[in-house]
Amino acid sequence: MTTLSQGKPGTNGRRSWRGVQVLSELYSRPASAVGTTFVLLFLFLALCGPQIAPYTATQQIASDARQAPSADHWFGTDHLGRDVFSRVVIGAQDILLLAGLGTLLAVIIGTIVGLIASYRGGAAEEVTFRAFDGLLALPALLLALLLLGTIGPSRNSVLLVIVIVYTPIVARVVRSVVISVKHKGFVEAARTQGESQFHILFREIMPSVLPALTVEAALRFSYAIFLVASLGFLGVGVQPPNPDWGLMVNESRTYVALTPWAMYFPVAAISLLVIGVNLMADGLKRALQTST
């Protein structure tokens, strides 16, 4: 009893210490530190955007239409008199929620399917990954457009598209790790001891999958952000009057000669967030390799 009661705190302590190590490693290099700071900043905006924004996303001030950046409107106003700063800040919540939730679901489904199919092998693995290969044969944006053309544009449709597009990629990453470890000694020992398949998959194999899966999830997140913005720009994603960054760029490009700031600031937000996530992913990969 004493041994068991002391084991759990030790495990929790090691996990928390490993988390501190990973965070310190992210901030030990300028590139990953900048990327992590950008990501944390946008997460803060997503959580507190409505409280920070001086105006609502759809509020139109006709007398202030087409104003350049000023003390009253930090990012200027668009052709309808909407505050660009408020729309960019509030739009962070929408794009991060869609991209984040879509990526999370894709990672969960891809991990489960990749673990089970790769561990069992045989016909189940062959059929599953040949179907995934068929999806991967098409570029992500083209596949997304085909799916949205079938089910129609909406927020839920974009979420479903992210899951369908990125689940096969995550599953293949998981498969590559499972194939390399499923015949190793510690897995064979668990199998010999009569452990259940659930135990073998999630207690023995999963720890080996986590480093590669964590980095892949970060990369999928950055691609999902760009995909959501691209679909909004093309007019098949989130629909007006939502302050989607891609949709903002699409709406303002007609008036770029009059209000260039209305297009440049959403573009800058997309660029900074995608670059930040990619820099953080590189640092995360290095940090996980160091702490392993």
Kinemage of the C-alpha trace (Angstrom):
@kinemage 1
@onewidth
@group {chain A} dominant
@subgroup {mainchain}
@vectorlist {calphas} color= white
{ca met a 1} P 0.000 0.000 0.000
{ca thr a 2} L 2.808 2.401 0.865
{ca thr a 3} L 4.603 1.745 -2.405
{ca leu a 4} L 1.467 2.385 -4.426
{ca ser a 5} L 0.597 5.620 -2.647
{ca gln a 6} L 4.068 6.981 -3.265
{ca gly a 7} L 4.145 5.947 -6.938
{ca lys a 8} L 1.476 8.293 -8.218
{ca pro a 9} L 2.908 11.544 -6.779
{ca gly a 10} L 6.306 10.578 -8.201
{ca thr a 11} L 4.773 10.051 -11.628
{ca asn a 12} L 2.895 13.352 -11.473
{ca gly a 13} L 6.079 15.081 -10.347
{ca arg a 14} L 8.033 13.676 -13.283
{ca arg a 15} L 5.316 14.758 -15.715
{ca ser a 16} L 5.172 18.303 -14.341
{ca trp a 17} L 8.978 18.509 -14.383
{ca arg a 18} L 9.011 17.293 -17.980
{ca gly a 19} L 6.459 19.983 -18.872
{ca val a 20} L 8.695 22.633 -17.308
{ca gln a 21} L 11.661 21.244 -19.251
{ca val a 22} L 9.768 21.412 -22.536
{ca leu a 23} L 8.624 24.997 -21.873
{ca ser a 24} L 12.128 26.112 -20.879
{ca glu a 25} L 13.532 24.456 -23.993
{ca leu a 26} L 10.981 26.330 -26.152
{ca tyr a 27} L 12.208 29.622 -24.669
{ca ser a 28} L 15.886 28.688 -24.822
{ca arg a 29} L 16.136 29.521 -28.533
{ca pro a 30} L 15.042 32.818 -30.122
{ca ala a 31} L 13.021 31.281 -32.972
{ca ser a 32} L 10.914 28.920 -30.846
{ca ala a 33} L 10.568 31.603 -28.147
{ca val a 34} L 9.144 34.077 -30.674
{ca gly a 35} L 6.831 31.430 -32.118
{ca thr a 36} L 5.557 30.337 -28.712
{ca thr a 37} L 4.976 33.960 -27.697
{ca phe a 38} L 2.953 34.613 -30.869
{ca val a 39} L 0.813 31.537 -30.231
{ca leu a 40} L 0.212 32.475 -26.592
{ca leu a 41} L -0.672 36.030 -27.637
{ca phe a 42} L -3.284 34.838 -30.133
{ca leu a 43} L -4.668 32.371 -27.597
{ca phe a 44} L -5.054 35.270 -25.181
{ca leu a 45} L -6.873 37.267 -27.867
{ca ala a 46} L -9.139 34.291 -28.590
{ca leu a 47} L -10.060 33.985 -24.907
{ca cys a 48} L -10.396 37.697 -24.123
{ca gly a 49} L -11.118 39.191 -27.560
{ca pro a 50} L -14.705 40.386 -26.912
{ca gln a 51} L -13.540 42.133 -23.718
{ca ile a 52} L -10.520 43.750 -25.417
{ca ala a 53} L -12.208 44.882 -28.645
{ca pro a 54} L -13.549 48.446 -28.411
{ca tyr a 55} L -16.379 47.648 -30.870
{ca thr a 56} L -18.395 44.603 -31.840
{ca ala a 57} L -17.434 42.682 -34.967
{ca thr a 58} L -20.460 43.881 -36.966
{ca gln a 59} L -20.856 47.434 -35.611
{ca gln a 60} L -20.926 49.921 -38.503
{ca ile a 61} L -20.039 53.581 -37.981
{ca ala a 62} L -20.975 55.259 -41.256
{ca ser a 63} L -19.262 58.543 -40.376
{ca asp a 64} L -15.946 56.712 -39.774
{ca ala a 65} L -15.965 54.600 -42.932
{ca arg a 66} L -12.624 54.188 -44.751
{ca gln a 67} L -10.609 55.865 -41.975
{ca ala a 68} L -6.875 55.184 -41.829
{ca pro a 69} L -5.348 53.800 -38.606
{ca ser a 70} L -5.639 56.343 -35.798
{ca ala a 71} L -5.992 56.643 -32.035
{ca asp a 72} L -9.734 55.955 -32.330
{ca his a 73} L -9.350 53.030 -34.718
{ca trp a 74} L -5.935 51.390 -34.312
{ca phe a 75} L -6.187 49.344 -37.509
{ca gly a 76} L -8.477 51.799 -39.323
{ca thr a 77} L -11.982 51.025 -40.589
{ca asp a 78} L -13.250 49.189 -43.660
{ca his a 79} L -15.559 50.452 -46.398
{ca leu a 80} L -18.625 49.821 -44.175
{ca gly a 81} L -17.207 51.669 -41.175
{ca arg a 82} L -16.401 48.543 -39.148
{ca asp a 83} L -13.398 48.713 -36.815
{ca val a 84} L -10.700 46.465 -38.295
{ca phe a 85} L -8.865 46.007 -34.985
{ca ser a 86} L -12.026 44.734 -33.288
{ca arg a 87} L -12.748 42.351 -36.150
{ca val a 88} L -9.198 40.953 -36.166
{ca val a 89} L -9.200 40.475 -32.381
{ca ile a 90} L -12.654 38.843 -32.265
{ca gly a 91} L -11.878 36.795 -35.378
{ca ala a 92} L -8.974 35.121 -33.548
{ca gln a 93} L -11.493 33.209 -31.439
{ca asp a 94} L -13.337 31.844 -34.460
{ca ile a 95} L -10.308 30.720 -36.458
{ca leu a 96} L -8.514 29.195 -33.463
{ca leu a 97} L -11.657 27.405 -32.317
{ca leu a 98} L -12.331 25.903 -35.750
{ca ala a 99} L -8.713 25.017 -36.480
{ca gly a 100} L -8.013 23.835 -32.928
{ca leu a 101} L -11.131 21.711 -32.510
{ca gly a 102} L -10.809 20.275 -36.023
{ca thr a 103} L -7.170 19.383 -35.411
{ca leu a 104} L -7.965 17.864 -32.011
{ca leu a 105} L -10.682 15.624 -33.478
{ca ala a 106} L -8.431 14.636 -36.391
{ca val a 107} L -5.610 13.750 -33.986
{ca ile a 108} L -7.889 11.695 -31.722
{ca ile a 109} L -9.556 9.779 -34.572
{ca gly a 110} L -6.319 9.362 -36.529
{ca thr a 111} L -4.483 8.112 -33.427
{ca ile a 112} L -7.137 5.532 -32.531
{ca val a 113} L -7.496 4.271 -36.103
{ca gly a 114} L -3.734 4.265 -36.672
{ca leu a 115} L -3.020 2.388 -33.437
{ca ile a 116} L -5.658 -0.308 -33.885
{ca ala a 117} L -5.227 -0.914 -37.624
{ca ser a 118} L -1.413 -0.904 -37.506
{ca tyr a 119} L -1.218 -3.164 -34.456
{ca arg a 120} L -3.639 -5.738 -35.861
{ca gly a 121} L -2.206 -5.619 -39.376
{ca gly a 122} L -3.605 -7.823 -42.108
{ca ala a 123} L -6.688 -6.930 -44.115
{ca ala a 124} L -7.879 -4.291 -41.626
{ca glu a 125} L -4.662 -2.322 -42.005
{ca glu a 126} L -4.545 -2.749 -45.778
{ca val a 127} L -8.134 -1.597 -46.395
{ca thr a 128} L -7.910 1.318 -43.922
{ca phe a 129} L -4.716 2.806 -45.278
{ca arg a 130} L -5.568 2.233 -48.931
{ca ala a 131} L -8.745 4.275 -48.296
{ca phe a 132} L -6.628 6.953 -46.619
{ca asp a 133} L -4.233 6.918 -49.587
{ca gly a 134} L -7.199 7.701 -51.826
{ca leu a 135} L -7.981 10.795 -49.746
{ca leu a 136} L -4.330 11.836 -49.646
{ca ala a 137} L -4.074 11.625 -53.438
{ca leu a 138} L -5.913 14.960 -53.614
{ca pro a 139} L -4.401 18.230 -52.341
{ca ala a 140} L -5.947 19.313 -49.038
{ca leu a 141} L -7.540 22.477 -50.435
{ca leu a 142} L -9.013 20.669 -53.452
{ca leu a 143} L -10.439 17.919 -51.248
{ca ala a 144} L -11.891 20.561 -48.918
{ca leu a 145} L -13.533 22.354 -51.841
{ca leu a 146} L -15.037 19.094 -53.120
{ca leu a 147} L -16.435 18.250 -49.695
{ca leu a 148} L -17.833 21.741 -49.103
{ca gly a 149} L -19.384 21.700 -52.564
{ca thr a 150} L -21.259 18.575 -51.479
{ca ile a 151} L -22.354 19.510 -47.949
{ca gly a 152} L -22.507 23.310 -48.307
{ca pro a 153} L -20.563 26.117 -46.594
{ca ser a 154} L -20.983 26.611 -42.849
{ca arg a 155} L -18.925 26.575 -39.670
{ca asn a 156} L -19.801 22.931 -38.969
{ca ser a 157} L -18.940 21.989 -42.543
{ca val a 158} L -15.488 23.552 -42.216
{ca leu a 159} L -14.956 21.639 -38.974
{ca leu a 160} L -15.939 18.358 -40.632
{ca val a 161} L -13.666 19.083 -43.596
{ca ile a 162} L -10.630 19.644 -41.332
{ca val a 163} L -11.267 16.313 -39.616
{ca ile a 164} L -11.640 14.401 -42.908
{ca val a 165} L -8.626 16.050 -44.550
{ca tyr a 166} L -6.144 15.605 -41.679
{ca thr a 167} L -7.203 12.321 -40.052
{ca pro a 168} L -5.410 10.180 -42.717
{ca ile a 169} L -2.159 12.141 -42.279
{ca val a 170} L -2.194 11.698 -38.500
{ca ala a 171} L -3.034 7.993 -38.862
{ca arg a 172} L -0.049 7.439 -41.162
{ca val a 173} L 2.308 9.139 -38.700
{ca val a 174} L 0.988 6.895 -35.915
{ca arg a 175} L 1.286 3.826 -38.166
{ca ser a 176} L 4.953 4.499 -38.886
{ca val a 177} L 5.750 4.485 -35.156
{ca val a 178} L 3.557 1.480 -34.316
{ca ile a 179} L 5.170 -0.658 -37.012
{ca ser a 180} L 8.623 0.143 -35.613
{ca val a 181} L 7.784 -0.740 -31.980
{ca lys a 182} L 5.049 -3.405 -31.996
{ca his a 183} L 7.570 -6.268 -32.205
{ca lys a 184} L 9.972 -4.880 -29.599
{ca gly a 185} L 10.699 -6.670 -26.353
{ca phe a 186} L 8.535 -4.598 -24.005
{ca val a 187} L 5.477 -5.094 -26.235
{ca glu a 188} L 6.139 -8.822 -26.583
{ca ala a 189} L 6.545 -9.055 -22.803
{ca ala a 190} L 3.169 -7.375 -22.223
{ca arg a 191} L 1.578 -9.705 -24.772
{ca thr a 192} L 3.150 -12.758 -23.103
{ca gln a 193} L 1.821 -11.640 -19.707
{ca gly a 194} L -1.702 -11.697 -21.141
{ca glu a 195} L -2.283 -7.942 -21.092
{ca ser a 196} L -5.339 -6.706 -22.983
{ca gln a 197} L -5.018 -5.076 -26.387
{ca phe a 198} L -6.184 -1.786 -24.867
{ca his a 199} L -3.365 -1.939 -22.312
{ca ile a 200} L -0.757 -2.772 -24.941
{ca leu a 201} L -1.888 -0.004 -27.279
{ca phe a 202} L -2.340 2.831 -24.801
{ca arg a 203} L 0.107 1.926 -22.027
{ca glu a 204} L 2.966 0.289 -23.913
{ca ile a 205} L 2.911 1.662 -27.481
{ca met a 206} L 1.297 5.069 -27.003
{ca pro a 207} L 4.247 6.618 -25.084
{ca ser a 208} L 6.457 5.895 -28.103
{ca val a 209} L 3.908 7.570 -30.388
{ca leu a 210} L 3.463 10.747 -28.333
{ca pro a 211} L 6.624 12.701 -29.360
{ca ala a 212} L 5.963 12.338 -33.105
{ca leu a 213} L 2.220 12.819 -32.575
{ca thr a 214} L 2.700 16.047 -30.591
{ca val a 215} L 4.832 17.614 -33.312
{ca glu a 216} L 2.465 16.414 -36.038
{ca ala a 217} L -0.516 17.861 -34.163
{ca ala a 218} L 1.197 21.262 -33.989
{ca leu a 219} L 1.929 21.163 -37.726
{ca arg a 220} L -1.633 20.072 -38.570
{ca phe a 221} L -2.877 22.965 -36.442
{ca ser a 222} L -0.886 25.471 -38.500
{ca tyr a 223} L -2.152 23.949 -41.762
{ca ala a 224} L -5.714 23.972 -40.410
{ca ile a 225} L -5.440 27.695 -39.656
{ca phe a 226} L -4.329 28.351 -43.213
{ca leu a 227} L -7.054 26.060 -44.593
{ca val a 228} L -9.810 27.845 -42.640
{ca ala a 229} L -8.526 31.226 -43.850
{ca ser a 230} L -8.248 29.980 -47.437
{ca leu a 231} L -11.804 28.644 -47.457
{ca gly a 232} L -13.055 31.931 -46.010
{ca phe a 233} L -11.183 33.865 -48.700
{ca leu a 234} L -12.742 31.692 -51.412
{ca gly a 235} L -16.196 32.296 -49.922
{ca val a 236} L -16.956 28.627 -49.202
{ca gly a 237} L -16.058 28.587 -45.513
{ca val a 238} L -17.422 30.711 -42.680
{ca gln a 239} L -20.036 33.073 -44.072
{ca pro a 240} L -20.601 36.845 -43.533
{ca pro a 241} L -20.877 38.767 -41.288
{ca asn a 242} L -18.467 36.615 -39.232
{ca pro a 243} L -15.056 38.293 -38.733
{ca asp a 244} L -13.178 35.382 -40.313
{ca trp a 245} L -9.725 36.594 -41.346
{ca gly a 246} L -9.835 34.972 -44.772
{ca leu a 247} L -13.313 36.386 -45.372
{ca met a 248} L -12.076 39.837 -44.290
{ca val a 249} L -9.321 39.664 -46.903
{ca asn a 250} L -11.835 38.639 -49.563
{ca glu a 251} L -14.243 41.455 -48.666
{ca ser a 252} L -11.553 44.143 -48.571
{ca arg a 253} L -9.625 43.277 -51.751
{ca thr a 254} L -12.167 45.128 -53.909
{ca tyr a 255} L -11.452 48.308 -51.922
{ca val a 256} L -7.712 47.781 -51.497
{ca ala a 257} L -6.922 51.100 -53.198
{ca leu a 258} L -9.143 52.970 -50.713
{ca thr a 259} L -8.637 50.929 -47.529
{ca pro a 260} L -5.453 48.825 -47.868
{ca trp a 261} L -5.207 48.458 -44.074
{ca ala a 262} L -8.472 46.509 -44.045
{ca met a 263} L -6.721 43.761 -46.027
{ca tyr a 264} L -3.166 44.013 -44.706
{ca phe a 265} L -3.957 43.553 -41.002
{ca pro a 266} L -5.934 40.278 -41.405
{ca val a 267} L -3.190 38.997 -43.723
{ca ala a 268} L -0.583 39.911 -41.093
{ca ala a 269} L -2.604 38.107 -38.402
{ca ile a 270} L -2.812 34.925 -40.503
{ca ser a 271} L 0.897 35.084 -41.316
{ca leu a 272} L 2.040 35.697 -37.732
{ca leu a 273} L -0.125 32.909 -36.329
{ca val a 274} L 0.941 30.325 -38.940
{ca ile a 275} L 4.622 31.285 -38.617
{ca gly a 276} L 4.333 31.227 -34.819
{ca val a 277} L 2.824 27.738 -34.756
{ca asn a 278} L 5.489 26.415 -37.147
{ca leu a 279} L 8.329 27.916 -35.112
{ca met a 280} L 6.814 26.501 -31.940
{ca ala a 281} L 6.456 23.073 -33.603
{ca asp a 282} L 10.165 23.085 -34.504
{ca gly a 283} L 11.062 23.997 -30.930
{ca leu a 284} L 8.643 21.395 -29.586
{ca lys a 285} L 10.280 18.678 -31.667
{ca arg a 286} L 13.715 19.633 -30.334
{ca ala a 287} L 12.407 19.868 -26.766
{ca leu a 288} L 10.790 16.434 -26.886
{ca gln a 289} L 13.945 14.886 -28.311
{ca thr a 290} L 15.965 16.478 -25.510
{ca ser a 291} L 13.636 15.361 -22.719
{ca thr a 292} L 13.186 11.822 -24.032
